[in-house]
């Protein structure tokens, strides 16, 4: 009986859609790039809504650290951070 449980658990933990995660991630980062290039100021919640993602803070971090974008932020009175592109950066510009 335990062998069946172990086997069932191991087959359910593997995601059959792993090849789509990279594509989704690329699309998400492209959407966030375009959004910041509009010159607007956005909270992470707004970025998530506009770019149809759940990883706004992670994607902003990627743009800052991996691509060299100068994304500024300020904490608002409600505790959220407001993000904007202070200076264009990265090699995709």
Secondary structure, DSSP 8 states (H G I E B T S, - for coil): -HHHHHHHHHHHHS-TTHHHHHHHHHHHHHHHHHHHHTT-EEEHHHHHHHHT-S-HHHHHHHHHHTT--EEEEEE-TTS-EEEEEEE--STT-
